[in-house]
Amino acid sequence: MAYSFFLCVEASAIDANGHVNNVQYLHWMQEAAIAHADDTGCSAITKAMGASWVVRSHYVEYLRPAFVGDEIEIRTWVASMRKVSSVRKYQIFRKSDDVLLADGETLWVFVEAASGKPRPIPAEVIACLPPEEGSK
């Protein structure tokens, strides 16, 4: 089941075009991912193992603009887990009309915190964030 993260668009997120800057969506995606990991206990387990997650790539498709004061819901879920990496998907909605503003995904890599080298994702971490392909 997708995790929902909520926020309200602040003036600092607006660009010269009068709507949310595209870079802000990446920031929100990361915030939602961290909140989901914190909520499931994955962040604490990962830290206790001396590990961390780093981003290898982001993909975002911008569909509609968002504006100051818009209430936003970011639905996120882990779509897949491989040996050292995980794909997390996102859908960003405006709550007032349930319009999809953006679709996105991030390829995260599980690494040793001290060295930054990839390491296999332990079963305990997978159990906290089981893949849910197609969840919405």
C-alpha positions as CSV (number, residue, x, y, z in Angstrom):
1,M,0.0,0.0,0.0
2,A,1.3,3.4,-0.9
3,Y,2.5,5.8,1.8
4,S,1.0,9.3,1.7
5,F,3.0,12.4,2.6
6,F,1.3,15.8,2.8
7,L,2.5,19.3,2.5
8,C,1.4,22.8,1.6
9,V,3.2,24.8,-1.1
10,E,5.1,27.7,0.4
11,A,6.1,30.9,-1.5
12,S,9.7,29.8,-1.4
13,A,8.9,26.9,-3.8
14,I,7.7,29.2,-6.5
15,D,9.8,30.1,-9.5
16,A,9.9,33.0,-12.0
17,N,7.0,31.4,-13.9
18,G,4.7,31.7,-10.9
19,H,4.4,28.0,-10.1
20,V,6.4,25.4,-8.2
21,N,9.9,25.1,-9.4
22,N,10.7,21.7,-10.9
23,V,13.6,21.1,-8.6
24,Q,11.2,21.4,-5.6
25,Y,9.4,18.2,-6.8
26,L,12.7,16.3,-6.3
27,H,13.0,17.7,-2.8
28,W,9.5,16.6,-2.0
29,M,10.1,13.2,-3.4
30,Q,13.1,12.7,-1.1
31,E,11.2,14.1,1.9
32,A,8.4,11.6,1.2
33,A,10.8,8.7,0.8
34,I,12.6,9.5,4.1
35,A,9.3,9.9,6.0
36,H,8.1,6.5,4.7
37,A,11.4,4.9,5.7
38,D,11.2,6.6,9.1
39,D,7.6,5.5,9.6
40,T,8.4,1.8,8.8
41,G,11.5,1.7,11.0
42,C,13.7,1.2,8.0
43,S,15.8,4.3,8.7
44,A,16.7,3.1,12.2
45,I,17.5,-0.4,11.0
46,T,19.6,1.0,8.2
47,K,21.6,3.4,10.5
48,A,22.1,0.6,13.1
49,M,23.7,-1.5,10.3
50,G,26.1,1.2,9.4
51,A,24.4,1.7,6.1
52,S,22.7,4.4,4.1
53,W,20.7,5.0,0.9
54,V,22.0,7.2,-1.9
55,V,20.3,8.3,-5.1
56,R,21.7,7.0,-8.4
57,S,19.0,8.6,-10.6
58,H,15.7,10.5,-10.6
59,Y,12.9,10.6,-13.2
60,V,10.1,13.1,-13.1
61,E,7.3,13.8,-15.5
62,Y,5.6,17.1,-14.9
63,L,2.0,17.1,-15.8
64,R,0.3,20.1,-14.2
65,P,1.6,23.1,-12.2
66,A,1.2,23.7,-8.5
67,F,0.9,27.1,-6.8
68,V,1.3,28.8,-3.4
69,G,-1.2,27.4,-0.9
70,D,-1.9,24.2,-2.8
71,E,-2.3,21.2,-0.4
72,I,-0.2,18.4,-1.9
73,E,-0.3,14.6,-1.4
74,I,2.7,12.6,-2.4
75,R,2.0,8.9,-2.7
76,T,5.1,6.8,-2.7
77,W,5.9,3.1,-2.6
78,V,8.9,0.8,-3.2
79,A,8.3,-0.8,-6.6
80,S,11.3,-3.2,-6.7
81,M,14.3,-4.4,-4.7
82,R,17.4,-5.9,-6.3
83,K,20.7,-7.0,-4.8
84,V,22.0,-3.5,-3.9
85,S,19.3,-1.1,-5.3
86,S,15.6,-0.2,-5.1
87,V,13.2,1.6,-7.3
88,R,10.7,3.9,-5.5
89,K,7.8,5.5,-7.3
90,Y,5.9,8.6,-6.6
91,Q,2.6,10.3,-7.6
92,I,2.1,13.9,-6.7
93,F,-1.5,15.2,-6.4
94,R,-3.2,18.4,-5.6
95,K,-5.6,17.5,-2.8
96,S,-8.4,20.1,-3.7
97,D,-9.2,18.4,-7.1
98,D,-7.1,15.2,-6.9
99,V,-5.3,16.2,-10.1
100,L,-2.1,14.3,-10.8
101,L,0.7,17.0,-11.0
102,A,3.7,14.7,-11.5
103,D,4.8,11.1,-11.7
104,G,8.3,10.1,-10.7
105,E,10.7,7.5,-9.6
106,T,14.1,7.2,-7.9
107,L,16.7,4.5,-8.1
108,W,18.2,4.3,-4.6
109,V,21.4,2.3,-3.9
110,F,22.1,0.7,-0.5
111,V,25.7,1.6,0.7
112,E,28.1,1.2,3.5
113,A,27.8,4.6,5.3
114,A,31.6,4.9,6.0
115,S,32.8,4.0,2.5
116,G,29.9,4.7,0.2
117,K,30.3,1.4,-1.5
118,P,27.2,-0.6,-2.5
119,R,26.3,-3.5,-0.3
120,P,23.5,-6.1,-0.5
121,I,20.2,-5.1,0.9
122,P,19.5,-7.1,4.1
123,A,16.3,-9.1,4.6
124,E,15.4,-6.9,7.6
125,V,15.4,-3.8,5.3
126,I,13.3,-5.5,2.6
127,A,10.8,-6.6,5.3
128,C,10.3,-2.9,6.3
129,L,9.7,-1.8,2.7
130,P,8.4,-4.7,0.7
131,P,8.1,-4.0,-3.0
132,E,4.5,-3.2,-4.2
133,E,4.7,-3.0,-8.1
134,G,1.7,-1.1,-9.4
135,S,0.5,0.2,-6.0
136,K,-1.4,3.5,-6.2
